[in-house]
């Protein structure tokens, strides 16, 4: 369990299904432009939350994915997932996230992402984390801006999202950039902004 004030991250559970479904349904229009979709001819997504949670937990046991639920004051608020974990000489992963609109704009997602990055660097032994964002996703771009991640590239037609192959801006951070942790840097920046 990872914590920063009222924000808690914990592993996803099958018992999160009702909260997850309600949040996704209530926020469908807000999330659809940013949600990955299976391209034509590929394996379909799991059809139930239970199947999704089982798949994510299986991938977590294999060490390729770390799926976290975000809670704020004990309420389900979204999800952060560390994906595509590569070991060996790379020690690299990608982070993706979504938040219930009721919690947006309150600094929850930057804290959640910082907690996950710190976990990846300090506990999981990773060296580099990437976040890939559609250029039109101003909310997500604001998250990486608050975290101080640097843009390292642009990937045309990078992910299949909302029925099409979409371009993405690529942001990254390495362990050396945040020796005291990303959450600490985020909190210091907030104090300096005053």
C-alpha positions in Angstrom: 0.0 0.0 0.0 1.3 3.4 -1.0 0.1 6.6 0.7 0.3 10.4 0.4 -2.2 12.2 2.6 -5.7 11.2 1.6 -4.4 9.4 -1.5 -3.9 5.6 -1.2 -2.7 3.2 -3.8 -3.2 -0.5 -3.4 -3.2 -3.6 -5.6 -6.4 -4.1 -7.6 -8.8 -6.7 -6.3 -11.7 -8.6 -7.9 -13.9 -7.0 -5.1 -13.2 -3.6 -6.7 -15.5 -4.6 -9.6 -18.7 -2.7 -8.6 -16.8 0.6 -7.8 -14.7 0.2 -11.0 -17.7 -0.4 -13.2 -19.7 2.5 -11.7 -16.8 4.9 -12.1 -16.1 3.8 -15.7 -19.8 4.1 -16.6 -20.2 7.5 -15.0 -17.1 8.8 -16.7 -17.4 7.0 -20.1 -17.7 10.1 -22.3 -14.8 11.7 -20.4 -12.5 8.6 -20.7 -13.3 7.2 -24.2 -11.0 9.6 -26.1 -8.0 8.4 -24.1 -8.8 4.7 -23.6 -6.8 2.1 -25.5 -8.9 -0.1 -27.8 -8.1 -3.4 -29.4 -7.2 -2.9 -33.1 -9.2 -4.9 -35.6 -8.1 -8.5 -35.8 -6.5 -8.6 -32.3 -7.7 -10.4 -29.2 -10.6 -8.6 -27.6 -10.4 -7.0 -24.2 -11.6 -9.0 -21.2 -15.4 -8.8 -21.2 -15.8 -8.5 -17.4 -14.0 -6.7 -14.6 -13.4 -10.0 -12.9 -11.5 -11.2 -16.1 -9.6 -8.0 -16.3 -8.6 -8.1 -12.6 -7.5 -11.8 -12.9 -5.4 -10.9 -16.0 -3.8 -8.0 -14.3 -3.1 -10.0 -11.1 -1.6 -12.8 -13.2 0.7 -10.3 -15.0 1.6 -8.8 -11.6 2.7 -12.3 -10.4 4.8 -12.6 -13.6 6.4 -9.2 -12.8 5.3 -7.6 -16.1 2.5 -5.3 -14.7 1.7 -3.6 -11.4 -2.0 -2.6 -11.3 -3.0 -0.1 -8.5 -6.4 1.2 -7.5 -6.4 4.9 -6.4 -8.5 5.7 -3.3 -9.2 9.1 -1.9 -10.5 9.2 1.6 -11.4 5.5 1.2 -13.4 6.1 -2.0 -12.5 4.5 -5.4 -11.0 7.3 -7.5 -9.2 5.6 -10.5 -6.3 3.4 -11.5 -2.6 3.6 -12.1 -0.9 0.7 -13.9 2.8 0.1 -14.5 2.9 -1.8 -17.8 5.5 -3.3 -20.1 8.1 -3.9 -17.4 11.4 -4.9 -19.0 14.2 -6.3 -16.9 17.7 -7.1 -17.9 19.8 -4.2 -19.0 16.8 -1.9 -19.5 15.0 -1.9 -16.1 12.2 0.1 -17.8 8.4 0.4 -17.6 5.5 2.5 -18.8 2.9 4.1 -16.6 -0.8 4.6 -17.6 -3.6 6.1 -15.5 -7.1 7.3 -15.4 -9.1 9.1 -12.8 -12.8 9.6 -12.0 -13.8 13.1 -13.0 -15.1 13.8 -9.5 -11.5 13.7 -8.3 -9.9 15.5 -11.2 -8.2 18.8 -10.7 -7.4 18.2 -7.0 -3.8 17.0 -7.4 -4.7 13.4 -6.9 -3.2 12.0 -10.1 0.2 13.7 -9.8 0.5 12.3 -6.3 -0.6 8.9 -7.4 1.8 8.8 -10.3 4.6 10.1 -8.1 3.9 7.3 -5.5 4.0 4.7 -8.3 7.2 6.0 -9.8 8.9 6.1 -6.4 7.8 2.5 -5.8 9.2 1.5 -9.2 12.5 3.1 -8.4 12.9 2.4 -4.7 11.3 -1.0 -4.3 10.9 -2.6 -7.8 14.5 -1.7 -8.9 13.5 0.0 -12.1 15.6 2.7 -13.7 13.4 4.5 -16.2 9.7 5.2 -16.4 7.8 6.5 -19.5 4.4 8.1 -19.8 2.9 8.3 -23.3 0.2 10.9 -23.8 -2.0 11.9 -26.7 -1.1 15.5 -27.7 -4.8 16.5 -27.2 -5.0 15.2 -23.6 -4.3 18.5 -21.8 -5.3 17.0 -18.4 -2.7 14.2 -18.6 -0.1 16.7 -20.0 -0.7 18.8 -16.9 0.1 15.8 -14.7 3.6 15.2 -16.3 4.2 18.9 -16.2 3.5 19.0 -12.5 5.8 16.0 -12.0 8.6 17.7 -14.0 8.9 14.8 -16.5 10.8 15.7 -19.7 9.5 15.1 -23.2 11.8 12.7 -24.9 10.0 11.9 -28.1 7.0 11.8 -30.4 5.5 8.5 -31.6 3.2 8.7 -34.6 0.3 6.2 -34.6 1.7 4.8 -31.3 -1.4 3.2 -29.7 -4.9 2.2 -30.9 -7.2 4.5 -28.9 -10.9 5.2 -29.5 -10.9 3.1 -32.7 -7.8 4.7 -34.4 -4.0 4.6 -34.2 -3.1 7.7 -32.3 0.0 9.8 -32.0 1.6 10.2 -28.6 4.1 12.5 -26.9 6.6 10.5 -24.8 7.8 11.7 -21.4 10.4 9.9 -19.2 12.2 10.1 -16.0 15.1 8.1 -14.6 16.0 7.2 -11.0 19.0 9.6 -11.1 16.7 12.6 -11.7 14.9 12.1 -8.4 17.4 10.8 -5.8 15.0 11.9 -3.0 11.9 10.6 -4.8 9.4 12.1 -7.2 6.8 12.6 -4.5 9.2 14.7 -2.5 10.1 16.8 -5.6 6.3 17.3 -6.3 5.7 18.4 -2.7 8.7 20.8 -2.8 7.5 22.4 -6.0 4.0 22.9 -4.5 5.5 24.6 -1.5 7.7 26.8 -3.7 4.6 27.8 -5.8 3.1 28.8 -2.5 
